[in-house]
C-alpha cells in the first residue's frame, strides 16, 4: 500500500533522470498530471501523456537531458509530507537554489510554480522543490 503517491511520483522521476532513462511510467492521478504539467511548463521535462484505460491510466513522462547527456533535473525534493504539511503565503514563498530552481505550490487556483503563485498573489501548500 502506497501512503504518499506524490513522493512516489518524485522518486520515479528522480530515479529515471539519474539512470538516464528516456521516460518514466507510473500510475496516473489528477495531482500527478498537474505536477507533470508544471514541470513541462518550466522546462524540466520534455512532455507527458496519459495512456491506458480509464480504470487504470498510466502517466508517461519524457525525461529531458542537455547536449552533453546530463539530466536537466539535478535534484527534486518533497517539502510538504503527509506527517508535516508546509503552507505559506505568497510573500513568503522561498527561492530554490537562489532562483535557479522552482518550487511547486498547490493553491486554491490549482497547482503552479512558486513564481507564478507570487505573480498571482496566492499562497498554498509547498509540495516540492526542483532544481
C-alpha positions in Angstrom: 0.0 0.0 0.0 1.3 3.4 -1.0 0.9 6.1 1.6 2.4 9.1 -0.3 1.8 9.0 -4.0 3.4 12.4 -4.6 6.7 11.1 -3.0 6.4 8.0 -5.3 6.0 10.3 -8.3 9.0 12.4 -7.3 11.1 9.3 -6.7 10.3 7.7 -10.0 11.2 11.0 -11.8 14.4 11.3 -9.8 15.4 7.7 -10.5 14.6 7.9 -14.2 16.6 11.0 -14.5 19.6 9.7 -12.6 19.7 6.5 -14.6 19.3 8.4 -17.9 16.0 6.7 -19.0 14.1 8.3 -21.8 10.8 8.2 -19.9 9.2 7.4 -16.5 6.0 5.4 -16.3 3.7 5.5 -13.2 0.0 5.2 -12.3 -1.8 8.4 -13.1 -3.8 10.8 -10.9 -5.0 14.4 -11.3 -2.4 15.7 -8.9 0.5 13.8 -10.7 -0.7 15.2 -14.0 -0.8 18.7 -12.6 2.8 18.3 -11.3 3.9 17.0 -14.7 2.2 20.0 -16.4 4.2 22.4 -14.2 7.4 20.5 -14.8 6.8 20.7 -18.6 5.9 24.4 -18.5 9.1 25.2 -16.6 11.2 23.1 -19.0 12.3 20.3 -16.7 10.7 17.5 -18.7 10.2 17.2 -22.4 6.5 16.3 -22.1 3.9 14.0 -20.6 0.9 11.9 -21.7 -1.8 9.8 -20.0 -2.4 6.4 -21.6 -4.3 3.2 -20.8 -7.9 2.6 -20.0 -10.0 4.8 -17.7 -9.9 2.2 -14.9 -6.1 2.2 -14.6 -4.5 5.1 -16.6 -0.7 5.5 -16.7 1.3 8.7 -16.7 4.3 8.7 -19.1 6.8 11.5 -18.6 9.5 12.2 -21.2 12.8 13.0 -19.5 14.9 15.9 -20.7 18.7 16.0 -21.0 21.4 18.5 -22.0 23.5 18.2 -25.2 26.2 16.5 -23.0 23.7 14.0 -21.7 23.4 15.4 -18.2 19.8 15.4 -16.8 18.0 18.7 -16.6 16.6 17.7 -13.2 19.6 17.6 -10.9 17.5 17.4 -7.8 13.9 17.0 -6.7 12.8 17.1 -3.1 9.5 16.6 -1.3 8.7 19.5 1.1 5.2 19.1 2.4 4.6 15.5 3.5 1.6 13.7 5.0 3.1 13.9 8.5 4.1 17.6 8.2 2.3 19.9 5.9 4.0 23.1 4.9 1.8 26.1 4.0 2.9 29.6 3.1 1.6 32.9 1.9 2.6 34.3 -1.5 5.0 36.8 0.1 6.9 34.0 1.9 7.4 31.5 -0.9 11.1 30.7 -0.7 13.5 30.8 -3.6 15.1 27.4 -4.6 18.8 27.4 -5.1 18.9 31.3 -5.2 16.3 31.3 -8.0 17.9 28.5 -10.2 15.2 26.1 -9.2 11.4 26.2 -8.7 9.0 25.1 -6.0 5.6 23.7 -6.9 2.7 25.0 -4.9 -0.8 23.7 -4.5 -3.0 26.7 -4.3 -6.8 27.3 -4.4 -6.3 28.2 -8.1 -4.6 24.9 -8.9 -1.1 23.5 -8.9 1.5 26.1 -10.1 5.1 27.1 -9.8 6.2 29.3 -6.9 7.0 32.3 -9.2 3.5 32.0 -10.8 1.9 31.9 -7.3 3.8 35.1 -6.4 2.6 36.8 -9.6 -1.0 35.8 -8.9 -0.6 36.7 -5.2 -1.9 33.4 -3.9 -0.3 31.1 -1.3 -0.8 27.5 -0.5 1.0 24.2 0.2 4.6 23.9 -1.0 4.6 20.4 -2.5 8.2 20.1 -3.7 11.4 21.8 -4.9 13.0 21.1 -8.2 16.4 22.2 -9.4 
